[in-house]
Amino acid sequence: MRPIDIALELARREKGWNQTQFATEIGASSADISNWKKRGMPPEWHKSAAVAIGVTVDRLLSGNIETGPVIQGRVPLISWIQAGSWGEAVDAFEPGDAEDWIPCIRKHSSSSYALRVKGDSMTAPHGNTRSYPAGSIIFVDPEKRSPVNGDRIVAKLEGSAEVTFKVYKEEDGRRWLMPLNPAHEPIRDPFKVLGTVIGKWEDE
């Protein structure tokens, strides 16, 4: 048997699924499962199987499903423009409206989304804190709109369409947005919190 076949069988047993339940979890039929036991699972089903058992496709293919983060679901990767009006648009959001759907290992609300970081304002220069370079992906939960000092948040500047990702700072009743990169100035203009960053995409 291939590593993936062994991994799938172990995962099914660990979760207590019979063949029919396993098929339901990945959106297949019992007949499909029976055929795959003889011929192997086709590549187009690897992603669904990996999501169902809570691992990455690479981990599933390697047969290594013993350790690693559990995928809590997938969130849409959207544009910064969409993020600015997400609260109003989320109910009408369709899968095709997203650039991609990203697996998230953090527990999150059903309205959570992902953004691709732009610019270098959240790139930490000395490696003494988590850095968010341009191109990395952050997960945002819009139901978490009461950040505490030091939280990473996505905010919209009042009177503007600009949406930004910064560190939330608060002291003596004053609020401002702080970049991690000291080459950028803090933002002290009024802003609306759109959501708190709950994680960052990490490629294996």
Backbone as a ProteinNet text record, in pm:
[ID]
protein_1_A
[PRIMARY]
MRPIDIALELARREKGWNQTQFATEIGASSADISNWKKRGMPPEWHKSAAVAIGVTVDRLLSGNIETGPVIQGRVPLISWIQAGSWGEAVDAFEPGDAEDWIPCIRKHSSSSYALRVKGDSMTAPHGNTRSYPAGSIIFVDPEKRSPVNGDRIVAKLEGSAEVTFKVYKEEDGRRWLMPLNPAHEPIRDPFKVLGTVIGKWEDE
[TERTIARY]
83.8	0	87.2	38.6	110.3	95.2	188.5	176.9	42.1	-12.4	-140.8	-252.9	-247.5	-352	-349.3	-228	-214.2	-262.8	-225.3	-264.8	-416.1	-481	-626.5	-696.3	-646.9	-708.9	-688.5	-569	-543.1	-631.4	-643.1	-724.6	-870.7	-919.1	-1059.1	-1085.3	-994.2	-1012.3	-1001.5	-905.2	-887.6	-1010.1	-1076.2	-1194.5	-1321.6	-1310.1	-1425.8	-1526.3	-1482	-1572.3	-1577.5	-1698.3	-1706.3	-1687.9	-1694.1	-1666.3	-1765.7	-1893.3	-1995.9	-1974.4	-1940.8	-1916.6	-1795.1	-1690.7	-1570.9	-1603.9	-1682.6	-1722.3	-1799.6	-1891.2	-1971	-1883.2	-1783.7	-1695.8	-1619.1	-1584.8	-1505.8	-1589	-1720.7	-1808.6	-1807.4	-1769.1	-1763.8	-1873.2	-1875	-1971.4	-1899	-1974.7	-1914.8	-1849.6	-1909.9	-1852.4	-1715.8	-1704	-1574.5	-1468.3	-1503	-1407.2	-1363.3	-1458.7	-1426.5	-1330.7	-1357	-1269.9	-1130.3	-1123.7	-994	-908.9	-974.1	-897.9	-824.8	-879.9	-817.6	-718.7	-756.4	-677.9	-607	-639.2	-580.5	-668.9	-661.7	-742	-687.1	-772.8	-727.5	-679.8	-583.2	-527.2	-630.6	-737	-835.1	-913	-900.9	-968.7	-875.8	-748.1	-653	-685	-722.8	-748.9	-868.2	-976.3	-1095.5	-1065.1	-987.1	-952.6	-865.6	-770.3	-681.4	-759.3	-853.3	-935.3	-1018.8	-1075.1	-1162	-1087.8	-962.8	-889.5	-801.6	-797.2	-730.2	-580.3	-531.3	-388.5	-370.8	-247.4	-220	-210.8	-224.3	-212.9	-73.3	29.2	166.5	184.2	125.8	138.5	63.3	-52.1	-129.9	-54.3	2.4	74.7	198	258.4	377.6	342.1	213.2	170.5	188.6	239.5	266.1	145.9	56.2	-61.3	-64.3	47.1	50.3	59.9	128.4	146.9	110.9	103.9	76.7	-53.7	-72.2	-191.7	-317.1	-427.5	-556.4	-621.2	-660	-724.9	-867.3	-901.2	-1032.1	-1134.2	-1090.2	-1178.8	-1102.2	-1172.7	-1109.8	-1178.3	-1099.4	-1153.8	-1117.8	-1199.9	-1172.9	-1059.7	-973.3	-870	-932.1	-949.4	-1019.6	-926.7	-976.6	-897.6	-914.3	-824	-833.1	-956.4	-997	-1119.5	-1240.2	-1245.1	-1355	-1356.3	-1238.4	-1230.6	-1294.1	-1284.6	-1339	-1488.9	-1557.2	-1703.8	-1749.2	-1662.5	-1691.2	-1815.9	-1837.4	-1953.1	-2084.1	-2089	-2211.1	-2218.6	-2100.8	-2098.9	-2096.6	-2062	-2036.4	-2157.9	-2278.1	-2396.4	-2419.4	-2375.5	-2397.2	-2272.6	-2171.8	-2044.2	-2056.6	-2002.5	-2004.4	-1862.2	-1845.1	-1710.6	-1628.4	-1691.2	-1618.3	-1566.1	-1612.7	-1567.4	-1429.6	-1382.2	-1253.3	-1140.5	-1022.8	-903.8	-867.7	-889.3	-859.5	-928.1	-928.6	-978	-861.5	-826.8	-705.1	-737.1	-668.7	-691.4	-642.2	-723.4	-690.1	-686.6	-578.7	-565.4	-616.7	-659.9	-713.2	-865.6	-926.4	-1071.6	-1114.9	-1221.1	-1260.3	-1409.9	-1464.2	-1605.7	-1628.3	-1753.5	-1787.1	-1765.2	-1749.9	-1729.5	-1581.8	-1492.3	-1349	-1300.1	-1189.9	-1132.9	-981.2	-916.7	-771.4	-735.5	-621.3	-570.1	-422.9	-381.7	-240.6	-175.5	-72.7	-8.1	57.4	37.7	99.2	201.2	309.2	407.5	491.1	576.7	668.6	646.7	531.5	510.3	498.8	463.2	451.1	563.1	672.8	791.8	880.6	897	979.8	1127.2	1205.4	1342.7	1444.8	1420.7	1526.3	1496	1381.8	1350.6	1313.9	1288.4	1253.3	1102.8	1027.1	882.9	834	713.8	660.7	652.6	698.2	703	601.3	552.8	451.3	497.1	591.3	642.1	537.7	560.5	469.4	453.5	328.9	300.7	255	284.6	236.6	86.1	22	-123.9	-163.7	-254.8	-304.6	-451.5	-492.4	-631.3	-695.4	-813.4	-880.7	-1019.6	-1050.8	-1184.5	-1258.9	-1357.8	-1429.3	-1523.8	-1544.2	-1626.9	-1545.9	-1416.1	-1328.5	-1292.3	-1378.3	-1359.5	-1330.9	-1290.6	-1254.4	-1111.6	-1013.8	-875.3	-818.7	-714.4	-639.6	-505.1	-439.5	-312.1	-213.9	-161.4	-64.9	-121.8	-254.9	-315.4	-285.3	-272.3	-262.9	-404.9	-436.2	-572.4	-573	-689.4	-716.1	-815.6	-786	-868.8	-893.4	-1001.6	-1035.1	-1030.4	-954.1	-941.6	-1071.4	-1117.7	-1243.3	-1231.5	-1338.5	-1339.9	-1254.7	-1216.1	-1128.4	-1166	-1127.8	-1149.5	-1029.7	-926.7	-803.3	-822.7	-780.8	-781.7	-636.5	-602.1	-462.3	-448	-332	-297.4	-186.8	-215.2	-118.3	-134.9	-48	-58.5	-147.2	-245.6	-336.1	-267.7	-267.3	-208.1	-311.4	-311.9	-406.7	-341.6	-356.9	-301.1	-373.9	-420.4	-489.2	-605.2	-678.5	-794.8	-762.9	-636.2	-596.7	-569.1	-609	-585.9	-504.9	-414.6	-343.4	-297.2	-246.8	-202.8	-52.1	16	161.8	215.5	302.2	367.2	479	515.9	629.6	761.3	755.4	874.4	892.9	1001.4	1020.9	1041.2	1057.7	1070.7	936.6	828.8	695	643.1	564.9	510.8	382.9	357.4	228.9	113.8	-2.9	-122.9	-208.4	-228.8	-304.2	-440.8	-477	-609	-715.5	-839.6	-947.8	-965.2	-1001.1	-1016.1	-1123.9	-1170.3	-1268.5	-1202.4	-1214.4	-1157.8	-1246.3	-1186.8	-1260.7	-1248.6	-1145	-1126.2	-987.4	-971.3	-842.6	-775.4	-645.5	-568.8	-550.1	-590.7	-585.8	-476.3	-408.9	-303.3	-241	-139.2	-64.3	-42.2	-57.2	-34	113.9	145.1	283.2	294.8	372.5	397.4	488	463.6	550.4	676.2
-120.2	0	125.1	230.1	356.6	426.6	517.3	589.5	657.6	715.1	784.3	686.5	565.2	466.5	423.1	404	367	480.6	604.3	720.5	736.6	718.5	732.6	627.6	506.2	400.3	424.7	469.2	500.2	615.3	719.1	834.5	795.4	712.4	668.8	594.4	506.8	428.9	517.6	610.6	698.2	785.3	826.6	911.4	830.9	699.3	614.5	612.7	644.7	646.3	508.9	466.2	350.2	398.9	308.1	345.2	448.2	432.1	525.6	664.4	670.2	799.2	869.4	792.1	849.3	908	834.4	882.8	1013.9	1020.1	1141.2	1260.1	1237.9	1345.6	1410	1332	1387.7	1412.5	1386.6	1414.6	1308.8	1186.3	1076.5	974.8	865.5	758.7	636.9	545.1	422.4	341.6	346.9	275.3	333	466.9	530.3	476.6	470	423.2	280.7	196	56.5	48.9	130.7	131.1	181.4	283.5	340.4	242.5	153.8	53.6	-40.9	-58.1	-146.9	-72.5	50.5	122.2	246.5	284.9	406	527.1	624.1	745.8	834.8	879.6	970	1103.3	1167.4	1293.7	1403.3	1405.3	1513	1504.5	1392.3	1377.1	1401.2	1420.2	1435.2	1555.6	1667.5	1789.5	1771.4	1711.9	1690.4	1596.2	1492.7	1396.7	1462.2	1545	1611.6	1704.5	1780.5	1871.7	1793.1	1680.7	1601.4	1548.1	1508.4	1451.3	1553.9	1678	1786.5	1793.5	1761.9	1774.1	1840.5	1875.2	1929.6	1815.5	1849.4	1747.9	1685.8	1768.3	1715.9	1614.2	1644.8	1551.7	1422.6	1435	1316.3	1228.2	1288.9	1212.7	1143	1205.7	1145.6	1033.4	1028.2	928.4	972.5	1094.1	1144.8	1224.4	1159.3	1228	1223	1182.7	1167.6	1300.6	1397.7	1526.4	1637.5	1757.9	1872.7	1939.5	2062.7	2138.4	2081.9	2098.3	2054.4	2170.2	2145.3	2248.9	2268.2	2391.7	2421.9	2460.1	2472.2	2512.3	2595.9	2644.5	2727.7	2863.2	2965.6	3101.5	3161.9	3253.6	3311.9	3413.6	3406.9	3508.6	3618.9	3737.2	3846	3965.2	4065.4	4186.1	4283.2	4380.7	4481.6	4569.3	4587.9	4664.3	4589.1	4457.6	4377.4	4380.9	4381	4381.9	4507.3	4619.2	4744.7	4743.7	4658.4	4650.6	4508.6	4431.2	4288.9	4267.5	4350.5	4332.9	4338.6	4421.3	4433.3	4328.8	4281.2	4194.1	4046.1	4009.7	3869.2	3779.9	3829.4	3745	3706.1	3792.6	3764.4	3707.7	3674	3630.1	3491.5	3475.9	3348.5	3295.2	3160.8	3103.5	3159.4	3187.4	3238.3	3379.1	3450	3586.3	3591	3478.3	3474.3	3440.6	3495.8	3460.3	3314.4	3269	3131.2	3104.2	2979.2	2942.4	2881	2940.1	2906.6	2826.5	2712.7	2637.2	2715.5	2718.7	2793.8	2698.3	2703.1	2611.7	2673	2798.7	2864.3	2860	2845.9	2852.9	2993.7	3003.3	3133.2	3135.2	3255.5	3269.8	3239.4	3217.6	3183.5	3299.9	3420.8	3537.8	3575	3491.7	3521.2	3516.9	3585.9	3591.1	3603.2	3594.4	3607.3	3723	3785.5	3895.6	3871.3	3914.5	3907.7	4041.2	4036.3	4157.4	4235.7	4367.9	4457.9	4547.2	4579.6	4671.7	4610.7	4694.7	4644.3	4706.2	4770.6	4837.7	4739.9	4613.4	4514	4410.1	4447.9	4363.7	4404	4314.4	4344.1	4339.7	4441.7	4450.5	4361.7	4323	4256.6	4111.3	4060.3	3921.1	3891.9	3997.1	3974.8	3967.8	3972.6	3958.3	3900.2	3849.3	3790.8	3896.5	3860.7	3953.7	3913.9	4013.6	3990.4	4057.2	3998.2	4060	4061.3	4145.8	4154.4	4016.9	3983	3854.6	3748.1	3765.1	3667.1	3684.7	3584	3584.3	3584.1	3674	3682.1	3641.2	3583.3	3546.2	3650.3	3696.9	3804.1	3757.6	3777.1	3744.5	3875.1	3909.8	4037	4039.9	3926.9	3927.4	3964.8	3976.3	4019.6	4166	4256.2	4399.4	4479.4	4411.1	4480.1	4440.6	4487.3	4445.2	4501.8	4436.9	4487.6	4537.4	4614	4674.1	4567.4	4587.2	4493.7	4396.5	4387.3	4298.8	4348.3	4254.6	4289.9	4300.5	4410	4430.1	4479.3	4468	4531.9	4642.9	4762.7	4879.5	4961.9	5039.1	5130.1	5272.3	5357.4	5495.4	5570.1	5645.2	5718	5824.7	5837.6	5934.9	5895.1	5767.9	5720.4	5576.9	5535	5396.1	5309.2	5370.4	5296.6	5195	5072.1	4964.7	4927.9	4914.2	4891.2	4783	4722.9	4618.8	4673.1	4683.8	4742	4680.7	4722	4683.9	4786.3	4737	4825.2	4872.7	5003.5	5061.5	5150.5	5145.1	5225	5266.3	5394.2	5444.8	5572.8	5577.4	5695.9	5739.6	5642.3	5673.6	5707.4	5710.6	5739.9	5609.4	5604.9	5487	5527.2	5440.6	5464.4	5331.1	5336.9	5218.2	5224.8	5119.7	5119.5	5016.3	5057.4	4960.3	4887.7	4769.3	4698.9	4753.5	4805.4	4859.6	5005.8	5038.3	5175.1	5278.3	5232.8	5327.3	5391.6	5337.6	5391.2	5461.8	5566.3	5644.9	5581.5	5598.8	5554.6	5631.1	5570	5635.4	5677.5	5807.7	5859.4	5914.1	5898.7	5941.1	5846.4	5893.4	5805.2	5686.1	5572.7	5452.3	5361.9	5270.8	5170.4	5033.6	4956.5	4821.8	4729.6	4665.7	4572.4	4428.7	4400.8	4264.9	4247	4140.3	4108.4	3995.7	4008.8	3904.9	3787.6	3669.2	3551.5	3454.1	3481.3	3390.1	3433	3360.4	3387.6	3256.9	3261	3142	3108.4	2982.3	2936.2	2822.1	2840.4	2731.2	2628.5	2501.5	2396.9	2387.3
0	0	0	-65.1	-66.7	69.1	102	230.3	248.2	140.1	152.2	185.9	129.7	157	303.6	355.4	496.7	585.9	549.7	629.4	632.8	519.4	513.7	599.4	595.3	674.2	823.7	862	1002.7	1050.3	966.7	1004.2	1019.5	929.4	936.7	1067.4	1104	1227	1351.1	1350.5	1466.1	1490.2	1383.3	1396.7	1420.1	1412.5	1437.6	1324.9	1204	1089.1	1024.3	986.6	899.2	755.7	661.8	522.9	470.6	507	460.8	520	649.1	714.2	654.5	626.8	566.3	429.4	351.9	219.6	231.1	328.1	347.7	383.9	469.1	514.5	399.6	298.4	188.4	63.3	73.1	-39.9	-148	-111.2	-207.9	-175.7	-250	-225.3	-168.2	-110.4	-57.6	-169	-287.7	-402.3	-438.8	-427.9	-454.7	-359.5	-230.6	-130.4	-161	-198.5	-231	-349.5	-450.7	-568.8	-534.4	-446.3	-411.5	-332.3	-256.2	-181.3	-275.8	-395.4	-493.8	-582.8	-621.9	-722.8	-669.1	-545.6	-490.3	-514.9	-426.2	-438.9	-550.9	-643	-749.3	-691.8	-755.5	-704	-681.4	-762.4	-747.5	-615.8	-543.5	-414.9	-296.1	-320.9	-211	-122.6	-184.9	-108.3	-15.1	-65.7	17.5	133.4	106.7	211.9	318.4	274.7	369.9	461.9	405	485.6	586.3	542.5	629.7	751.8	733.5	847	917.4	862.9	933.1	915.4	795.4	767.1	631.2	597.8	465.7	364.6	237.1	132.5	133.3	151.4	154.6	266.4	382.3	495.3	467.2	404.4	370.4	271.7	168.5	66.7	124.4	225.2	286.1	382.9	420.3	517.2	660.3	681.5	815.9	865.6	936	989.2	1141.1	1201.3	1346.6	1418.4	1358.3	1423.3	1327.3	1380.5	1294.8	1332.7	1288.1	1323.5	1259.7	1329.4	1277.1	1202.7	1080.2	1000.8	1051.1	1088.4	1144.8	1038.1	915.5	807.2	706.7	606.6	504.5	499.3	474.5	467.6	332.7	282.3	150.9	155.5	57.3	39.3	-45.4	14.1	-53.2	-73.3	-144.3	-168.1	-51.6	-43.9	61.4	41.1	-83	-110.4	-55.7	-78.7	-24.8	127.5	188.5	334.6	392.8	320.1	370.2	386.6	310.7	320.7	351.3	414.9	437.3	521.9	621.6	708.7	633.1	528.1	449.5	339.3	292.3	175.1	208.1	331.2	361.3	338.3	364.8	348.3	203.5	111.5	-29.9	-96.5	-18	-73.8	-133.6	-254.1	-323.9	-335	-337.6	-346.7	-462	-574.9	-690.2	-672.5	-568.4	-544.5	-479.4	-428.8	-359.4	-455.8	-427.6	-505.3	-481	-357.1	-319.4	-186.2	-143.7	-10.9	64.3	179	250.9	376.9	399.2	523.2	644.2	748.9	870.3	989.1	1067.7	1180.8	1310.9	1305.5	1424.6	1422.8	1539.8	1546.9	1509.2	1429.5	1377.1	1349.5	1337.2	1305.4	1157.9	1122.8	984.2	888.5	940.4	854.6	839.8	889.8	881.4	736.9	712.8	578.5	587.3	471.9	464.5	372.3	400.4	318.6	287.3	169	133.4	171	253.9	305	191.4	195.7	98.4	169	100.4	155.6	267.5	328.8	431	568.6	589.7	718.3	834.5	805.4	912.2	905.4	840.8	839.1	956.3	1051.9	1168.8	1128.6	1162.9	1112.6	1182.4	1306.3	1382.7	1418.5	1378	1405.7	1549.3	1629.5	1769.9	1791.6	1684.3	1692.7	1561.3	1560.1	1437	1328.9	1210.5	1098.8	993	920.4	817.6	687.8	617.9	495	384.3	285.7	171.8	107.9	77.1	14.7	111.6	241.8	339.2	357.1	413.1	425.2	572.2	607.9	744.9	748.6	861.5	883.8	975.4	937.8	1010.9	1053.9	1182.1	1231.6	1258.8	1175.1	1191.5	1311.1	1376	1496.5	1620.2	1603.9	1713.8	1689	1735.9	1709.2	1835.8	1941	2065.5	2102.5	2025.8	2048.5	2177.8	2225.6	2340.6	2290.2	2373.1	2335.8	2285.8	2165.8	2110.2	2009.3	2000.3	1901	1760	1668.6	1526.9	1473.5	1406.9	1359.3	1214.4	1153.3	1024.7	1052.8	1004.4	1035.2	909.5	914.1	804.6	858	790.9	834.8	808.5	907.5	893.6	785.1	706.5	599	480.6	476.2	369.5	334.5	215.1	174.6	210.3	271.4	299.5	411.7	384.8	483.8	511.4	639.3	673.7	780.6	785.4	882.3	971.7	1102.2	1194.3	1333.9	1424.6	1565.7	1636.7	1710.7	1785	1913.1	1933.4	2053.9	2122.9	2255	2332.6	2464.4	2499.2	2624.8	2664.6	2788.4	2841.5	2752.4	2701.4	2619.3	2475	2439.6	2301.5	2227.4	2101.1	2017.5	1894.5	1854.7	1729.9	1671.4	1549.1	1476.5	1457.4	1502.1	1500.7	1401	1309.9	1221.1	1295.9	1251.1	1309.3	1254.2	1134.1	1069.1	1111.9	1182.5	1231.6	1121.2	998.4	887.6	853.2	908.7	883.7	1008.5	988.1	1098.3	1153.8	1283.4	1339.3	1274.5	1272.7	1220.3	1339.4	1352.8	1466.9	1426.7	1299.3	1253.5	1308.2	1322.8	1368.8	1274.7	1332	1250.5	1309.3	1226	1265.9	1259.7	1367	1369.7	1285.4	1186.6	1101.1	1149.4	1225.7	1275.2	1333.5	1409.8	1471.5	1394.3	1374.8	1306.1	1402.1	1359.3	1446.3	1406	1295.9	1254.3	1123.6	1087.3	965.1	892.1	760.8	679.3	679.7	707.9	705.9	606	500.3	406.5	471.2	439.1	491.2	405.9
[MASK]
++++++++++++++++++++++++++++++++++++++++++++++++++++++++++++++++++++++++++++++++++++++++++++++++++++++++++++++++++++++++++++++++++++++++++++++++++++++++++++++++++++++++++++++++++++++++++++++++++++++++++++

